[in-house]
């Protein structure tokens, strides 16, 4: 069956008058469906109510077990208009496992028509994982029928799925809600798979600058290092003075995860133009405090550039071994193999015995970078 024809079949059933279903068989599969209907009774009588209840019971059984997909399809559509709570679980089961794509699609629509909030997670899973594009399309339409605020907590709960495809679809839905209630989940998604991170990154870069900076400032305090790393990466792409300031604050932390530190170093080098480089150079050269000089030297190694390299080479001759050691580590971070001869000279100098392990590590680091560049 073609996809346009499948949708036409569902629409024929969907727009058939529900009252007539008690007296007439629906058009697409009249022969098998007729057997589900009890004899008609007058409207608004106890007998009519009983007959309607019997009919809905038969529809539920048909949805669960009838061999004809057309009968199951009709059952799903009519149950979606029944306002019968008993239909919810059978419809959820059909959405998840019916072998025919039209029945799965109709079940998604039926659940949305019944406004079954707990079905939201099941609908999102269909959008994310169903192999049939028609089902994904109909499930997407069904999801859009829900009130966003009502759907929010169920979508947030769905993000707990172990399936990355489901989490990605959940985040794609949440970014469209533009709700403050979704922010904690979007924040977590900064530390998820690259594909999920990309959904959040794209969304954030479309938001207002001040709003995004507020969000990312909170993300930088998140207990999950992967979230903090993701926040730094987005700030790196924003490339503004405000973004550079936030990243610099993270760089200055005494304790931070290695992945976050690596991300801050990359970001600061990219946003070098927004940092007070002249003041950093002045601190590295003239500060009377050796710890201040060492801190500035390390930052120059991160920022890079000819001026930074010149200052670092000069610091290799500092009278304080602590400062020289930090200059050596900054040289390794700088990544320019041209400084290897200067480091080898330091390695041979007995005055550097206390920091020779740092010198050798920096030389090895630079040679690895040189070899990698050659390949």
C-alpha positions, 0 to 999 in steps of 0.5 A, spaced: 500 500 500 502 506 498 503 512 503 498 517 500 493 511 499 494 509 507 493 516 509 487 516 505 484 510 508 485 513 515 482 519 513 476 515 510 475 512 517 477 518 521 471 522 518 466 517 518 461 519 523 462 515 530 454 514 531 453 511 524 459 506 526 453 503 531 449 502 525 453 501 519 460 498 517 465 503 516 467 503 508 474 500 508 473 494 511 465 493 512 465 485 511 470 484 517 468 490 521 460 489 521 461 482 525 463 487 531 457 491 531 451 489 536 444 490 533 442 498 533 438 500 539 434 507 540 439 513 542 440 515 549 437 509 552 440 504 557 440 499 552 444 503 547 449 505 552 450 497 553 451 496 546 456 502 545 460 499 551 459 492 548 462 495 541 468 498 544 470 492 548 469 488 541 474 494 538 479 493 543 479 485 542 479 487 535 485 491 535 489 486 540 488 480 536 484 481 529 488 478 523 486 483 518 490 490 519 484 493 516 480 491 522 485 493 527 486 500 523 478 501 524 479 499 531 484 504 532 481 510 529 474 509 532 477 507 539 481 514 538 474 517 538 471 513 544 473 517 550 474 510 553 480 509 558 480 502 557 482 503 550 489 507 552 493 500 553 491 497 547 493 503 543 499 504 546 501 496 545 499 497 538 503 503 537 509 500 539 508 493 536 503 492 531 506 489 525 502 494 520 505 501 519 498 504 518 495 501 525 501 504 528 500 510 525 493 510 527 494 508 534 499 514 535 493 519 532 488 516 537 492 517 543 493 524 541 486 525 540 484 522 547 489 526 550 493 521 553 499 524 556 502 518 558 503 516 551 507 522 549 513 518 551 511 512 546 509 517 541 516 520 541 519 513 541 516 512 535 518 518 531 525 516 533 525 509 532 520 506 527 523 504 520 517 507 516 517 514 514 509 514 514 509 512 522 514 517 523 510 523 520 503 521 523 507 520 530 510 527 529 503 530 527 500 526 533 505 529 538 504 536 536 496 536 538 498 536 545 499 542 549 506 543 550 506 545 558 502 538 559 507 535 555 513 537 558 514 533 564 513 527 560 518 529 554 523 530 560 522 523 563 523 520 556 530 523 555 532 518 561 532 513 555 538 509 554 537 509 546 540 515 544 535 516 538 530 517 543 534 522 547 535 526 540 528 526 538 526 528 545 531 534 545 529 536 538 522 536 541 524 540 547 528 545 543 521 547 540 517 548 546 521 554 548 520 553 555 524 555 561 522 548 564 526 544 559 532 548 560 535 543 565 534 537 560 537 541 555 543 543 559 544 535 560 544 534 553 550 539 552 554 533 555 550 527 551 553 524 544 555 529 539 549 528 535 545 530 541 550 536 543 549 539 535 541 539 536 542 543 543 548 547 540 544 549 534 538 551 538 542 556 543 546 559 537 539 562 535 537 565 541 538 572 544 546 573 546 544 575 553 539 569 554 544 564 552 550 567 556 545 566 562 544 559 560 551 557 559 554 561 565 549 556 569 552 550 565 559 551 567 557 550 574 554 543 572 556 537 576 557 533 570 564 535 566 561 533 560 556 538 560 561 544 562 565 541 556 559 542 552 558 549 554 565 551 553 565 549 546 558 553 545 562 559 548 568 558 543 563 558 537 560 564 540 566 568 540 565 574 544 568 578 549 563 576 554 564 568 552 571 569 553 570 572 560 566 566 562 571 561 559 577 565 562 574 564 569 573 556 568 580 556 566 582 560 572 579 554 577 584 551 581 580 544 580 577 542 574 576 536 569 582 534 564 576 535 558 574 541 561 581 544 561 582 542 554 576 545 551 578 552 555 585 552 552 582 551 545 577 556 546 581 561 549 586 561 543 580 562 538 578 568 542 585 571 543 583 577 541 578 578 546 583 577 552 587 583 555 594 580 552 598 586 553 596 586 560 598 578 561 605 579 557 606 585 562 604 580 568 609 575 565 615 579 565 614 584 570 610 582 576 614 581 582 610 575 584 613 569 582 606 566 582 603 571 578 608 571 573 608 563 572 600 564 571 601 569 566 606 565 562 602 559 562 596 563 559 601 565 554 602 558 552 595 557 551 594 563 547 600 562 543 602 567 538 609 570 536 609 575 542 607 569 547 613 565 544 618 571 545 616 572 552 616 564 554 623 564 551 625 569 555 622 566 561 627 560 560 632 564 563 628 566 569 632 566 576 627 562 579 626 555 578 619 555 579 618 560 574 622 557 569 618 550 570 612 554 568 615 557 562 617 550 560 610 547 561 607 553 557 612 551 551 609 544 551 602 547 550 604 553 545 606 547 540 611 550 536 617 545 535 622 551 533 623 551 541 626 544 542 633 547 541 632 552 547 629 546 551 635 541 550 640 547 552 636 547 558 636 540 559 643 540 559 644 545 564 645 542 571 641 548 574 635 545 571 636 539 575 629 540 579 625 541 573 629 537 568 623 532 568 618 538 565 623 539 560 624 532 557 616 532 557 615 538 553 621 536 548 617 529 547 610 533 547 613 537 541 616 532 538 610 528 538 606 534 535 612 535 530 611 527 527 603 528 527 604 534 523 609 531 518 604 525 517 
